[in-house]
Amino acid sequence: MDLKNTVINLMPAPLVRLFASPYIAGKGIGAGVAKAEELYTKLGISSTVDLLAEEVFSREDVEATVQIYLRMVEALKDRPYASISLKPTSLGINESEAYCQENLRRIVSAAALHGMHITLDMEDRHFTDVTLRMFKAIREDFDNFGIVLQSRLFRTTEDIQNLHAKPCKVRICIGIYREPAEVALQEKPDMKEKVYQHVQLLLEKGHYPEIATHDEPLIRRCMKYLDDKGVSKDAYEFQMLLGVPRAELQQEIVKRGQVIRLYVPFAEDWKYAVHYLKRRLAANPAMVGMVLKNMLGS
Ligand SMILES: Cc1cc2nc3c(=O)[nH]c(=O)nc-3n(C[C@H](O)[C@H](O)[C@H](O)COP(=O)(O)OP(=O)(O)OC[C@H]3O[C@@H](n4cnc5c(N)ncnc54)[C@H](O)[C@@H]3O)c2cc1C
């Protein structure tokens, strides 16, 4: 572990909360709903709302998590600008594939009644096969279900080729997990080149790419490709994380009449959020300086 990660891991939870607060909507479903509403009404930005509850193990905790997602569906059902994201490790994959798939199905079917979209997040490489299997099985029955693919993995081109005969919404990103050289690209420029290629392949295969990156040159390159090809503005969207400072670019996308959607996480309990927040801080330690600057009002 490098020095930066060691320092961040030693930080007490309240300090992590303070420095990483721009990344999180707040505590409770109400905070997630309020942030989604504010983003849309003030800025024309859509949201995908998620509960921070990684590492859920007991059946009791998994069921409590399912219930929260079902309440989120109810709370967001009249807001077409909001979708929901969820993770297999929060919904029972540690117990069994069948159990997790059943839990996912309960949430996706509840959302389908309201035409609400659900995205299945992608975790590290150990979960790729099982996540794709569960996605394909449920996508067979529900149109409102999409998935995430990580361009850094060598397998992703083939995964796109074999995704599904039905059109799918696919969030394409470099992938947040460090993966070994046997299975994944190691250099960011190579990963971003792959994102560009995967966007094209997804469109060729009839899917809807959700281009999830904060890299402005990559976004502009994708925009040019989409414009040159005359791809309809409702055939793709851009996505970013709440808290990453890209306000101008986001407004430019809104003005172009394209969808820009932010990932809006909230926590039921701060202890669940700290792990996520530490990861975000490790990705961008400059956030510490930004928060201090905001606090000092300069
Ligand atoms: C909506 C959304 C959903 C995602 N879902 C998943 C998922 O399911 N599975 C998965 O593995 N990964 C997921 N990711 C993470 C993604 O894979 C990347 O790790 C992340 O987006 C950073 O990659 P980048 O393309 O922005 O490039 P980078 O090179 O990492 O970032 C480009 C620039 O953006 C800024 N930036 C990037 N990240 C941050 C940050 N955290 N704080 C402040 N500034 C930052 C920096 O200025 C940086 O130089 C998701 C990302 C988004 C936007």
The ligand as a Gaussian input file, in Angstrom:
#p B3LYP/6-31G(d) Opt

LIG

0 1
 C      -21.525000       7.087000     -12.670000
 C      -20.356000       6.201000     -12.395000
 C      -20.558000       4.917000     -11.977000
 C      -19.474000       4.044000     -11.793000
 N      -19.713000       2.734000     -11.494000
 C      -18.667000       1.882000     -11.410000
 C      -18.867000       0.490000     -11.227000
 O      -19.999000      -0.012000     -11.146000
 N      -17.776000      -0.304000     -11.143000
 C      -16.488000       0.187000     -11.253000
 O      -15.541000      -0.604000     -11.189000
 N      -16.282000       1.507000     -11.411000
 C      -17.323000       2.360000     -11.490000
 N      -17.089000       3.690000     -11.679000
 C      -15.713000       4.242000     -11.510000
 C      -14.945000       4.294000     -12.799000
 O      -14.674000       3.000000     -13.239000
 C      -13.629000       5.053000     -12.620000
 O      -12.876000       4.464000     -11.614000
 C      -13.803000       6.524000     -12.271000
 O      -14.849000       7.086000     -13.010000
 C      -12.515000       7.320000     -12.589000
 O      -12.161000       7.154000     -13.943000
 P      -12.176000       8.325000     -15.034000
 O      -12.554000       7.724000     -16.358000
 O      -12.996000       9.467000     -14.564000
 O      -10.665000       8.698000     -15.219000
 P       -9.581000       9.260000     -14.204000
 O       -8.322000       9.395000     -14.958000
 O       -9.541000       8.426000     -12.970000
 O      -10.142000      10.673000     -13.849000
 C      -10.063000      11.753000     -14.750000
 C      -10.033000      13.020000     -13.934000
 O      -11.304000      13.158000     -13.254000
 C      -11.098000      13.617000     -11.944000
 N      -11.554000      12.596000     -11.015000
 C      -11.723000      11.283000     -11.261000
 N      -12.171000      10.649000     -10.169000
 C      -12.264000      11.599000      -9.229000
 C      -12.673000      11.598000      -7.891000
 N      -13.067000      10.492000      -7.279000
 N      -12.667000      12.789000      -7.222000
 C      -12.299000      13.924000      -7.812000
 N      -11.892000      13.988000      -9.090000
 C      -11.871000      12.847000      -9.772000
 C       -9.623000      13.904000     -11.773000
 O       -9.408000      15.255000     -12.106000
 C       -8.996000      13.009000     -12.819000
 O       -7.756000      13.485000     -13.253000
 C      -18.148000       4.553000     -11.933000
 C      -17.952000       5.875000     -12.338000
 C      -19.019000       6.688000     -12.584000
 C      -18.753000       8.077000     -13.064000

